[in-house]
Amino acid sequence: MASLWARFLAAGALVVVVQWFLPYGLLGDSIIVAAGAAGVVAMVVGVRRYRPARPLPWYLMAAGVAFWATGDGLWTVFDHVLGIDPFPSGADVAYLVAYPLFGVGLHLLARGKGRATDRSALLDALIVAVSVGLVLWVVFIAPTWTDAEGSTLGRFVGVAYPIGDLVLVTQLAHLTAARTSRTPALRLLGVGFVVIFVADLLFQAAAYVPVLDENIGWLDPLWMLAYLFWGAAALHPSLRATGEHERGPQHTLTPRRVAYLALAVAVLPGLVLVERSMGLREHNTEVTFASLPLIALVIARMLGMVRRMQEQADRLAHLADTDFLTGLENARRLSSRVDALIRPAAGGSPQSVALLLVAVERFTEINDTLGLRTGDQLLRAVGARLTTAVDADGVVARLGGESFGILLPGVASGQRAAERAAEVRAAFEEPFHLPELTVTVDVAVGIALAPGDAGTAADLLQRADVALSAARERRDLVASYAEQMHSGGPLTPVLMSELLAALEQDHVVVHFQPQVELRSGRVLGVEALVRWEHPVHGMLGPLAFVPAAERTGLIRQLTLHVLDRSLAQAAAWRADGRTISVSVNLSVRNLLDPHFVEDVRAALERHRIPARQLELEVTETMAMLDPHRSVEVLGALDALGVTLSVDDYGTGYSSLAYLQRLPLQRLKIDRSFVAGVVTDDASAAIVRSTIELARHLGLSVVAEGVEDDETMLALLGMRCFAAQGFGLGRPVPADRIPAMIDEIEGRVAGVVGARVPVQRGA
């Protein structure tokens, strides 16, 4: 079944055909009036039925159609009832009043819902109208201006119609230039205006073309068709979508629009050139008068364009300095602020500032558990709470992820900065009431001061990040850069940037700590422990740089370096007649590295070391992080023949029942349990039960942290397989290992043979 708008258009077309065959007279003109009234009713019905986002423009255009229908009625009365020439007459007043109503309606429709007024479409339409008006004057009006049969008023009224029509058509063309505005309703509306424009242009030309003047009745169906198209536009279902568009290409100076306006402006000089080249009468006065409004319109158009360009530049600058999620300043803007304070322009005095780097604890867990939407809501709430906590004393910025920065100008002492950090943490004691749930979070705060800790914004951010890393390891979750440096915390990012060069220059070395088989006293292998011989900071232990390498992704290069040096040393010992296994610690990133297994295979082949002489250690937490990937990688390493062990057992949350599903051969009990086997019954019971269970699962046990002979003998009594620790031998460079092995084996054999093992907790 045809829709309402199609039925209306079809019925109207039938009426137009009927009117076409009627003789010129009262009945035919009355049908035109009825068509106009039908168009008004259709527009009002369509607006009330489909309820567009902006009904006012459509009501204004319906009022315009009503005035045109009124003009048709007055024309009919003057012509057929009173016998008065209806042109020009009061009917033209009604016709011309409709143009502002149509123009304002289209202007409001072009604004879209909730958008600011944009006058560019109207200005463009007026520019074109001035140019076309000049052409109409020169071609149609001026040649017959002295004709006694035509009145001056009639000529002005006649030319006003096509100019007004052209303004409306241009407005509608700009409106539908946006892809979001190309609805069938607007297309039907546009067809109606084009039909009116053609009819009015032909009506004006009829005064100078006898054939048109003799058949002026032919124009009546065109005016009727315009009414029908307007009514059909309002009855089309796409009416509800009009006015909802955002600003689009119709409000920008596109190349097509530039060409369009340039052509309109070029009409004035083009007209003068044509008249001069063809020897025609020149209309310099008319061109001059037309140039004045045209210049004013072009200037207004250019000023509007400059204004919009400035607004767009300001908006882009704001976006460049703003975090899209929270609306806070971003890292770029914060860095600019810091540099402006501590490195002012010439003549300015540097200021002391404190930078607090704030990170939401467990945010990744919250994001994974509750979803990204809740995570985003939480970040916005955190940003708002930080802003409230800082108040007007500082600036809050989001630096990325769960990290925020707080800039506190004028804070020069570490004590004051620590007090502000405590205030920030106190602000998170209250839970966050998000739209769908309530969440309680804590934050860690890293503090850095300028100019004391750094002289640039980049360095200050790095120092604050180092302090934040230290804060996350402390109970109070607050740390200052200077304090954590004195306490031997994580290596700074500046030193971290030197790691690759240190690897290439062999400043990163490997020391080895022996592992002793307790029953025989034989040294069965050594554990490789990395050290950094730093030219400035001296010998750095693994805790000084391995965690930082883990965070920065350099752990792969570091692990491969340690693996290569360890296997090279094992090959050297093997060449000297000593078969010593080496044990290398792995990182969780190594298990996630798709190339790691091949890297191990290549290292073994390069140094011609049997796979059984290499032991790779993983922590139980590492193995639990991605069980599927752990099983896959450890299985591939086991297939190579490499010995696999679990390091620091007891510090994680896994069980031997789970670990036995992995291809492991050895288990290393953490030193925190081993240290108490002689003095603490609970520790002794835990170690003994672990050894028993591991043995039944086919795992050999190595006890870490053996500090004295009593602990070693107690472990021997528990049937522990092997041990390592300072009581047996400290980590030393590779060249000291052979002598240390001889000394350990001789001493341990004597201790085991001379003393009876102590068994506590039996």
N, C-alpha and C positions, 0 to 999 in steps of 0.2 A: 504494500500500500504506500502510495506516495506520501512524503512528509508534508507538513502544513505549509512550509514556505513554497514548495514546488506546486502544490495545488493552488495557492494564492497567485503565483506567477502565471500558471496556466489559465486560470479563470480570467485574470487581468488581460492576458494576451488575446483571449477570445473577445473581450469587450473592446479592445483596441481595434481589432479587425472590423467589428460591427461599426464602431465610430468612423472608421476610414471610409466606409461606403455610404454613410449618411450625408445628405446635402448640408452645405454650410448653413448654420442657423442656430437657433436657441437650443434645440435638442442636443446637437453635437457638442456645443460648449458646455452644456449642463453635465454631459457625461464626463468631460474633462474635470469639472469641479468635483463630481462624485469620485473619480479616480484619486484625486488629491486627498479627499476626505478618507477614502479607504486606506490610502498610504499612511495617514496620521493614525488611524485606529490600529492598523497592523503594527506600527512601531510601538505604540503604547502597550498593546497586548503582548508583543514579543518581549519587551523589557520586564513586564510583570510576570511573565511565564518563566523566562530563563534567568532572571535576576543576575545580570552581569556585575562584575566587581565594581564598576563605576557606572551607575545608571544615569547620572546627571547629563553626560554628553549626549546620550541617546534621547533624553527628554528635550534637550535644547534643539537637537536636529528635528525632532518631531514637531516642535513649535515652529521651526523654520518651514517645514512642509505645510503646516497649517496656514502660515502667512501666505505661502505661494498659492494654496488652494483658495484662500480669501481673495488674493489678487485675481485668480481666474474667475471667481464669482463676480467681483466688481467689473472686470472686463466684459463679462457676459451681460451684466445690467446696462453698462454704458453703451455697448454696441447694439444689443437687440431690444432693449426696453426703452432707453432714453434716446437712442439714436445719436449719441455723441461719439466722436472719435476717441477711442480708448487709449491712444498713444500720442503723447504721454498723458497720464491721468493719475487719479488716486490709486488705480490698480498697480502702477509702477512703484508707488510708495510701499505698498504691501510686499511686492516682490523684492525690493531692495532691502527692506528691513530684515528679510530672511537671511541675507548673506552674513551679517555679524553673528546671528544665532548658529548658523552652520560652522562658521570659522571658529567661534569659541568652543563649540562642541568637539570639533576635530582636534583643537589645541588641547583640550582637557583629556581627550582620549589618547593623545600621543604621550601624555605625561606618564601614563601607567599608574598602577595602584601605589600610593604612598610615595611617589617620586616628586622631586622638586621640579618647578617649571623650567622648561627648556624652550627658548624662543627661536632656536635655529631654524626649525621647520617653517615657522611663520615668516621669519625674515627672508628665507630663501624663496618662499612663495611670493612675497611682495617684490623682491628683486626681479623675478620673472614677470610678474604682473606689470611692473613699470616698463620693462622692455617691450612686452607684447602690446601694452597700451599705446606706446609710441608708434609701433608698426601699424596698429589699427587706425590711429589718427592720420598718419601719413597716407595710408592706402585707401581708407574708406571715407574718412570725415573731411580732411582738408580739401580734397579735390572738389567737393560739392558744398563747401562751407558757405559759399555766397549764393547757393541755390535758394530762391525765394520760397520754394515749396516746402522746404524743410526748415524746422525751427532749430535754434541753437540748443534749447533745452532737450529737444528730441534727440539731437545728435549725441549730447552728453549722456543722456539716459541709455540710448541704444548701445554706446560703447561700454557703459558700466557693466552690462550683463556679462559679456564674454570675459572681461577682465576679472570680475568677481568669480566667475566659474573657474577661470584658470588658477586663481589663488586657491580655491578649494581643492581642485584636482591636484595641484602641487603639494598642498598640505597632506592630502591622503596618500600621495605617492611616497612622501617621506615617512609617513606612518607605517606603511606596509613594506618599507625597505627592510625592516627588521624581520628576521626569519620567524620570530615568535609572534609577529603580528599578522602573518599571512593567513588569516582565517577566511573561510568562505563568506562569512558575514561582511567583512571589510571589503572583500572583492566585489560582492554584489553592490555594496554602498558606492564603491568606486565606479562601477559601470554606470550607475545612475547619474553621478556627477559628470562623467564623460559625455553621456547622452544629452544632458542639459547644456553642456558647453557647446556641443555641435549644433544643437537646435538654436541656441542664442546667437551663435556666430552666423548661421544661415539667415536668421531673422534680421540681423544687422545688415548682412550683404544684400538682402532683398530690396533695400532702398536704392541699390545701385545696379542690381541685376534684374531686368524686367521679367525674365522667366520665373525667377523665384518669387517676385512680387505677385505675379499672376496666379501662382500656385501656393500661396502662403499657408493654405489649409493643410498642406502636406506635413507641416511642422507639428500639428496638434498631436499626432500619435507618438512623436518623440517625447514630448513633455509628459504624456500619460505613461509611457514606458519608464521614465525616470521615477515617477511616483511608485510604480509597481516594483522596481528594483529596490527602492528604499524600504518598502514594506516587507519584501521578501528577505532583505538583509536582517531586519529585526526579528523575523519569524524563524530564521535559521538557528539550529541548536548551538552552533559555534559562537553565538552572541555572548554566551556566559563566559567565554574565554577572553573576550576583548577587554583591554584595559589592565590585564594581569602581567603584561610583558615588562621586562626590565629594560634599562637603557641599552640600546644595541647600536648597530651600525648606522641607524637613521639619525643618530645624534652626533656622529663623527664626520670629519671632513675627509671622506673617502675620495680616491682618484676619480671615480665616476661623478661624484657630486662636484668636485672641483671643475671638471670639464663642463658639467651642466651649468654651473654658475658663470664660468668663463664665457660660455657661448651666449648666455643672457646679457652679460655686461658688454660683450663685443658687438651687440646689436647697434649700439649708439655710434661708435666710430665706423662700423660697417655700413650703416645707412648713409652717413656723410660721404664715404668713399664711393659708394654705388652711385649716388646722385651726381657727384662731381665727374666721375668717369663716364657716365652716360649723358651728361649735359642736361640733367633734369633740374627742375626747380628745387633749390636747397631749402631745407627746413632747419636752419641753424638755431633759430629762436626756440623752436620746439625741442630740439636736441639739448639745448642749454637748460631749459626748464626741467626736462626729464633727468638731466645729469645730477641736478641738486639732490632730489630724494634718493636717486640711485647711489650716489656717493655716501650719503648719510646711512643708507641701509648696509652698504658694504662695510663701512667703518664699524657700525654696530655689530655686524656679523664677525668681523675680525676681532673686535674687542671681546666678544663672547667666546670665540675660539681660544684667545689668549687666556682668558679667565679659566676656561675648562682645562687647558693645558697646565696652568699653575695648580689648579685643584688636584689634577691627576698626579703632578709631580709631588705635591705635598702628601698625597695619599700613599704613593709609592715609597716616599721617604719614611713615612710612618710605618708602613709594612716592613721595610727593611730593618727597622729598629725595634720591632715588636714580635713577641712570641705569639704565634697564631692560636695556640690552645688556651693560654691563660690571659692574654692581653697585656702581660707584663713586658718590660723591656727585655731584650735578648742579650746574648753574650757580646755581640758587636757593639751595642749601645753602651753596655756596662763598661766595656774596655775603653771606649771613647771617654766616658766620664772619669774613669780612673786616671787615664793619661792627662786629661785636662786639669786634674787636681794636683797630681804629683810632678807633672812636667808642663807647667803653664807656658803660655806664649811669652815672648820677650817682655820684660817689665813686671811680670807677675811673680808672686812668691809661692813656692811649693807648699802644699798642705799635707798634714799627716792624715792618713786614712786607715781604716780597718776594713778588711774584706772577710766576710763570714761565708764560707761555702757550706750549704745545708743540703743534706741528702736524706730522703725518706727511706727508713729502714724497711726491709722485707717488701719493697715495692714490686719487685719481679714476681714474688710469690703471690701478692695481691692481684697483680695483673693476670697471672696464669690461672688463678683460682676463680676470681670474680669476673674476669673478662676485661677487654680493652675499654669498653664504655665506662665501667665503674672506675677503672684506672684513670681515665681522662677526667671524670668528675672529681676524683680525689685530688688530682694535681691542681685543678682549678680552685678547689677548696683550700688546699695547702697554700697556694699563692695568695689567696685572699686573707688567710690567717696571718701569714708572714707580713703582709702589708699592714694589717692592723697592729701587729706586735711592734713593728718598726716605727709606725706612725710617720710623723713628718721629719724625723731625725735622719732618715736614710732612704736608700732606693733599693727596691727589690726587683730582681731580674731572674728569669728562668734560663738556665744555661744549657738545658737539654736533658732528656730522660727524667730521672727523679731528682735532679740537682738544681738548686736555686742559689743565687748569689745575693748577699746583702752588703751594700756599700755604705759605710758609716763615716762620713767626712768629719774631721776634727778629732777623731778618737786616736790618741797617740800612744796610750799605755796598754800593755798586755792585760793588766788587771781590769781596766774598764772594758776592753773587748771581751774578756771572759765573762764579765757580769752581763753584757748584752747577749752573749751566747746562752747564758743560763736563762735569761728572760725569754729568748726565742724557744728554748726547749720547754720552758714552763707553759708556753702558749699551746703546747700539744698535749697537755694533760687531759683536756676535754676531748671527747670523741667527736668524729665528724658525722653529722647527720645528712647522709646523701639521700637522693630521691627514693632509692629502693632499699637501703639498709644503712646501718650505723657501723662505722669503722674506727678503730683506735690504732693510731700509728705513733711511732717514735722517730726522732730525727737525730742524726749525727752532725756535729758542727766542727769544721776546720777553720782555724783563724790564722790570718797572715796580716802583717802590718807594713805600711809603706811610710817613709822610705827605708825603715829599718831592715825589713826582710827582702825588699825588692825595689828596683828603681823604675820599672816599667809595668804596664798593665799585664802583659803576657807573663812576665816573671811572677807577678803577684798572684795571678790565677794558678800558676804551677805550684807555688809555695802553699797556697790554700788547699790545693788538691792533695799535696803530700800530707798536710795536717789532717785533712779529712780521712785519708787512708789510715792514719794513726788513730784518729778518734774512733773509728769503727772497731778497733781492737781493745778499746778501753771501756771500763765499766760505766763511766759517766758520759761516754760518747761525745766528749769535747776534748780537743787538742789544739795547741798552738804550734806553729811551724818551728819556732826557736826551741820550744820544749822538746818536741819529738826528735829534732836533730841531735840534741844533747843526750837523749835517752837511747840513741841508736835505732830509731824507727826505720821504716821503709826508705829505700834509696830515693832521692829526689828525681823528678823527671829529667832534670838537667844531666845528672849522672847516668840516668837510664839511656839517654841518647848516645852515650859513649860506649854502650855495651857491644854493639856490632864491631866497632873499631877494636875494642879490647879482645874480642874473639879472633879477629884477623891477626892481631899482633901477639897472640898467645899470652896475653895478660891474665886470661882466665885459665887457671890450672886445676889439676885434679890431685887431691890427696887421697890416701887409702887407709882404711881401718880394718885390721884383721878380724876374721870370724873363726872361732876355735871350736872344733868338735870336742865335746866335753869328755866322752868316754876314752878317747885315745890321746887327747891333748894335741892333736894335729891341727894346724892351720889349714882349713879347707878352701878358704877364699878371702877376698877383701871387698869391702864396700867402697865405691867411688864417691867421694864427697868434694863438691866443687868449691873453689876459692877464687877470689879476684884480687890479684896483686896490683892495686891501684897506685899510680905514681904519686897521687896527692894524699889520698885517705888511707894508704897503707893496705894491709891484708884485710879484706872484707869477707865475712862469712856468708853462707848461702841465704840466711834470713835478711841480709842487707839488700839483696838484689833479685833473688829468685821470685819472691811474690810480685815484685814490680814487673819482671819479665813475663810472669803469668798473665798479668793484667794487660800488658801492652802487646801480647802476641809474639814476643821474641823468644818464648820458651822453646819453640821448635828448634831454632838455631842453637840455643844453649844446650838442649838435650843431645842433639846430634854431635855437637862439639865434645861434650863429655863422653858420649858413647865412642866416638872415634879415638879420643885420647886414651880411654880405658882399654879398648881392644888393642891399640898400638902397644900399650905397656904390657898387656898380657902376652902379646907376640914376642916382645923383647925378653920377658921372663922365660917364655917357652924356649926361646933360642939359647938361653943360659942353662937349660936343663930343669927349670922349675915350672910345673904345671899348676898355675894358680887361677882359680875362677874369679871373675870380677862381677860385682853387682852394681847396677845402675838404677837410680830412681827415675820413675816416669811421672809426667804431668797428665792431668785429665785431658789437656789439649792434644797430647800425643795419642791418646785412645780415640780421639775424634778426628785425627789426621788420616785421611784416606791413603796417604803415601807412606805411613810410618813403617808398616811391615816390610815393604820393599826397601826402605832405607836401612832397616836392621839387616836384612838379607845381604844388601850390597856391602855394608860395613864388615860383616863376617867374612865375606868372600875377599874383600880387599885386604884384610889382615890375615887371612888364612887361619882363622881361629874356629875350632869346632863349636857348634852351637851350644853344646852342653857346658862349655866354660863361661857362658854368659848367663847371668841371672838378671831379670828385670823385675823391679819392685813397683807395686801399685798400692795405694791406700784403699782401705775398705770403703771409705766414703766415695772415692773416685770410681770404684767398681759399681757402686750403687747408683751413681748419677744417671747413667744410661745403660741399664743392664743388657739390653739387646745388643748395643754396640760393643759393650765390654766383652760379652761372650764371643762375638764375631772376631774382634781383633785379637783377644787372648787365645782364641782357638787357632788363629793363623800363626801366631807366634809359637804356640805349643807344637804345631806341625813342623815348624822349623827346627825343633829340638831345644829351644831356649827354656831354661828353668824359670818358672814364674812364682813369685811370692807375694804375700800380702804384708805390707809394712804398717807399723803402728797399730797392730790389732788391739781392739779394746777401746779405742778412742772414738769409734764411729757408732753406728746403730744397727749394723748388720749382725747376722748370726752365722755360726759355722755351718748350719744346715743350708743357708743360702749360698755361702761361699763355696761349699763343696760342689755346687753345680758348675763352678768355673774350673777351667783346666789348670789348677794351681798345684804346686808341689811343696811349697814351703810357707810357713806362717811365722811372722816375727811379732812377738809380744812387746807391747809398748813399755818403755822404761818406767812409766808411772806405776805399773803393777810390779815390775821386777824389783824395784828399789826396796820394797817392803817385805820380801819373802822371808827374811831372817827375823824381822822385828814385829811383823804384823800378821796375825793368824788369818785375817780375812784375805789379805793379798796373797798369802801362801796358798789358801784354798782355791782362789780364783786361778792362779797360775797352774796349780796341779791339775785342776779339772779341765782347764784349757788344753794342757799337754796331753792328757788322757784322751779327750774327745778328738783332738787333732790326729793323734796316732791311730785311733780306730778309723778315721776318715782317710788314712793314707797320707797325711801331711807330716812333714818333719817340722820341728819347732826350733826357732832361734830366739833367744832372749836378749833384748837390748838393754843397755844401761847397767851392765855388771860393773860395779865399782870396787869390789873387794873379793878376796878368796872365799869368805864365808858364803856370800851370795852364789858364787860359782859352784861351791860344793853342795849347797842346798838345791840348786837346779839339777846338778848331777844326780842327787838322790831322787828327784822327781822324774828322772829319765828324760830330761830335756836333751835334745839332740846337740845344739850348739849355742854359743853365746858370743857377745861382743860388748865392748864398753871400755871405759878408761882404765878399769882394773886389769884388763887384759892387754890393751894397747891403744894409744891415742892415734888419731889420724895423722899421717906423716907423708912427706913427698915419696914418690916411687922409689928413689934410689936408697931409701932407708928400709924399705920393706924386707929384703932378704935377711939382713941382720936382725931385724925385729922378729921375723918368723923363727929364726934359730933360737933366739932368746926366749920367746913365748913357749915354744914346744918343749924346751928343756925345763923351764920353770913350772909349767902346768903339769907336766908328767910327774915332777917331784911332789907337787902339792897334792895331786890326786892319789899318788901312791903312799904318801906319808900320813895322811889324815883321813879320819872317818867322816863321811858326809853328814852334815847337820840336816835334820829333817824336822822342820817346824810344822805344826798344824797336822800332824799325822793322826 
